[in-house]
């Protein structure tokens, strides 16, 4: 069975404290999803490659060495 946690109210927010044993670091952003049965899913927010620094000149096109050899249409346009 999972760990039982209790929510607390602070100002206009409800806080769910995560026990230290889960080793969740501070200042990590999460996306929250609520399922139809009330289940909450917290997913760490990944880095946005279009907004992060250092990727100004990154080539996001597929690597030609990993493309299939059976080109059939307008792939080269």
Secondary structure by P-SEA (a helix, b strand, c coil): ccbbbbbbbcccbbbbbbccccccccbbbbbbbbcccbbbbbbcccccccccccccccccccccccccccccccccc
